[in-house]
Amino acid sequence: MKLNIKNETSRLKAVILGTAESVGEIPSIQDAYDPKSVQHIKAGTYPKESDMVMEMEAVDAVFKKYDVKVYRPKVIKNYNQIFSRDIAFVIEDKLIKANILPDREREYEAIDHVLDEIGEENIIILPEECHVEGGDVMPWNNYIFIGTYSGDDYSNYITARTNMDAVIAIQELFPHKIVKSFELRKSNTDPKENALHLDCCFQPIGKDKAILHKNGFLVEKEYEWLLNFFGKENVFEITKDEMYNMNSNVFSISEDVIISEKNFTRLNTWLRENGFIVEEVPYAEIAKQEGLLRCSTLPLIRK
């Protein structure tokens, strides 16, 4: 398999879609990875496996409609494998293994059938000190946008997933790209004040547009840089509640086609008004774990 990812929106040809099969019991509060999951565990509204399986099958059906080759992880019994973007990401013709939370290592092993097709020579494993997850990394033509957190209290945040060591390592791997990092707002307790990954508060769409949430960025100048880069008229600004519901975490099949959650009424209306075809799917249950469509997909080839 020849990998090819240069941006977020070129026509998708092959993707790894996570799986909700055999996700296991509802986790304890101590075992949850993010504040939104904790909120739903406490409220007794944590998503059911059957609902999440149905939501992911709806996405699979959209991929098949557009003739996209879909790979799925091998199912590990009683193990959450929904968020395939966390475990690896592709830039150009290289797959970079994410340095994820240690107890999620088996998720990466469950895609070994795909890794075999890619070949060892095209897989990069970063040094141990480089923490990074795919939700923080966005190739955008000449740029690579990366969400990070560089505070001295980094280790106190289970929600801080990508550090500056990883930003520097990626710049060294792709010296011909402009690597632009963004400091994200982190909270272990309040999901409305937490940008778990860059794609929780920003995502490029189409050729020149973007979805953006100001409060997800710790440094206002960095948010303003994105606003100016895409142009105010090309940016859809989402509210705190819309960020909480993961409105920026849609997924592009092409420059014209976007998979979005069916309840994102304001966003989906704007997308259609701007010429996009919107494929609506139910994904509100999966969203309860602070991840949505981009989080559960790992693009391998775009043309």
Salt bridges, closest charged atoms under 4 A:
GLU8 OE2 - ARG294 NH2 2.87
GLU57 OE2 - ARG72 NH1 3.56
ASP60 OD2 - LYS64 NZ 2.81
ASP60 OD2 - ARG72 NH1 3.81
ASP86 OD2 - ARG104 NH1 2.82
ASP86 OD1 - HIS197 NE2 3.98
GLU92 OE2 - HIS176 NE2 2.92
GLU92 OE2 - LYS177 NZ 3.57
ASP93 OD2 - LYS2 NZ 3.92
ASP93 OD1 - LYS94 NZ 3.57
GLU105 OE2 - LYS97 NZ 2.60
GLU107 OE2 - ARG104 NE 2.58
ASP112 OD1 - LYS74 NZ 2.70
ASP112 OD1 - HIS113 ND1 3.94
GLU133 OE1 - ARG161 NH1 3.07
GLU133 OE1 - HIS197 NE2 2.64
GLU193 OE2 - LYS240 NZ 2.45
ASP199 OD2 - ARG294 NH1 2.74
ASP208 OD1 - LYS209 NZ 3.44
GLU220 OE2 - LYS214 NZ 3.41
ASP241 OD1 - LYS192 NZ 2.71
GLU242 OE2 - ARG266 NE 2.80
GLU255 OE1 - LYS207 NZ 3.56
GLU279 OE2 - LYS65 NZ 2.67
GLU280 OE2 - ARG272 NH1 3.03
GLU285 OE1 - LYS288 NZ 2.95
